[in-house]
């Protein structure tokens, strides 16, 4: 897999904490940043995939009528 350099600007307080964490875990700053980004991507990747599926379904007309959604959310009919 090809790798790229990316520049990020961080607040000084964040860098201070990041450096403390790096020291504590005996890792360098770059390692922690890469781990944080990988965790973020993993956490949000499913959202992107589900949104893309939903758009395909909506474009195909596979949607529920508004009244049916309301009834599902309020089964008591209030």
LODRENFI-760928 format. One record per residue: residue in three letters; x, y, z of N, C-alpha, C, O, CB in turn. Coordinates in steps of 0.2 Angstrom, whole numbers, plus 5000, padded with zeros to 4 digits. Glycine has a CB too. Layout:
// LODRENFI-760928
ALAXYZXYZXYZXYZXYZ/...
//
This chain:
// LODRENFI-760928
UNK500449945000500050005000500450065000500950075004499550005006/UNK500350114996500750174995500550215001500050225004500550214989/UNK501050255004501050295009501150365007501450385003501450275015/UNK500750415011500850485009500950525015500750505021500150515006/UNK501350575015501450625020500850675020500650695015502150665020/UNK500550685026500050735027500250775033500450755038499350695029/UNK500050845032500250895037499650905041499050925038500550955034/UNK499650915048499050935052499350985057499850975060498850865055/UNK498851035058499051085063498651065069498051065068498851155060/UNK498951065074498651055081498751105086499251145085498950985084/UNK498351115090498451165096498951135100499151075101497751165100/UNK499351185103499951165107499751125113500151075115500251225110/UNK499151135116498951085122498851015119499050975123498251115125/UNK498551005113498450935111499150905110499250845111498050945104/UNK499650945107500250915106500650895112500950845113500750965102/UNK500550935117500850925124500550855127500950815129500650975129/UNK499850845126499550785129499850725124499950675127498850795129/UNK499850735118500050685113500750665115500950605115499950715106/UNK501150715116501850695118501950655125502350615125502350755118/UNK501450675129501450635136501250565135501550525138501050675141/UNK500750555130500450495129501050455125501150395127499850495125/UNK501350485121501850445117502450425122502650365121502150495112/UNK502650465126503150445131502950395136503250345137503350505136/UNK502250395138502050345142501950275139502150225142501350365145/UNK501750275133501650215129502350195125502350145122501150215124/UNK502850235126503450215123503450215115503650165112503850155125/UNK503050255112502950265105503050335103503150385107502150245103/UNK503150345096503250415094502550445092502050415092503750415088/UNK502550505092501950545090501650525084501050515084502150625089/UNK502050515079501750485072501350425073500750415070502250475067/UNK501550375077501250315078500550325081500050295079501650265083/UNK500550375087499950385090499450425085498850405085500050425096/UNK499650465081499250495076498950445071498350455070499650555073/UNK499350405069499150355064498650305067498150295064499750315061/UNK498750285074498250245077497550285078497050255077498550225084/UNK497650345080496950385081496550395074495950385074497150455083/UNK496950405069496650405062496350345060495750335058497050435057/UNK496650285061496450215059495750205064495350175061496950165061/UNK495750225070495250215074494650255072494050225072495350225081/UNK494750315070494150355067493850325061493250325060494450425066/UNK494350305056494050285050493650215051493150205049494650265045/UNK493950175056493550115057492850125060492350095058493950065062/UNK492850175064492250195068491750225063491150205064492350245074/UNK491950255058491450295054491350265047490950285043491650365053/UNK491750215045491750185039491050155037490750155032492250135038/UNK490750115042490150085042489550135040489150125036489950045048/UNK489650195043489150255042489150275034488650275031489250315046/UNK489750275032489850295025489450245020489150255015490550305023/UNK489650185022489350125018488650125018488250115013489650055020/UNK488350135024487650135025487250185021486750185018487450135032/UNK487550245022487350305018487350295011486850315007487750365020/UNK487850265008487850255001487350204999487050204994488550224999/UNK487250145003486650105002486050135002485550124997486750045007/UNK485950175006485250215007485150255001484550264999485250255014/UNK485650284999485550334993485350294987484950314983486250374991/UNK485650234986485550184980484750164981484450164976485950124980/UNK484550144987483850124988483450184987482850174983483850104995/UNK483550244989483150304988483050314980482550334978483350364992/UNK483650314977483650324970483250274966482950294961484350334967/UNK483150214969482750164965482050164968481650124965483050094967/UNK481850214972481250214974481050174980480450164981480750204968/UNK481550144983481350094988481350134995481850124999481950034988/UNK480850164996480750205002480050195005479550175001480850285000/UNK479950205011479350205014478950265014479250315014479450175022/UNK478350265013477950325013477950355020478050325025477150315012/UNK477950425020477950455027477450435032477650425038477850535025/UNK476850415030476350395035476550335038476450315044475650385031/UNK476850285034477050225037477650235042477650195047477350175031/UNK478150275041478650295045478350315052478550295057479150335042/UNK477950365051477650395057477250345061477350345067477150455055/UNK476850295058476550245061477050195065476850175070476150205057/UNK477650185062478150145065478450175071478550135076478650125060/UNK478450235071478750275077478250285082478450295088479050345074/UNK477650285081477150295086476550245085476050255082476850375085/UNK476750185087476250135086475550145090475050115088476550065088/UNK475550185095474950205098474450245094473850255096475050235105/UNK474750275089474350315085474150385088473650415086473650285083/UNK474550405092474450475096474550525091474550585093474750475102/
//
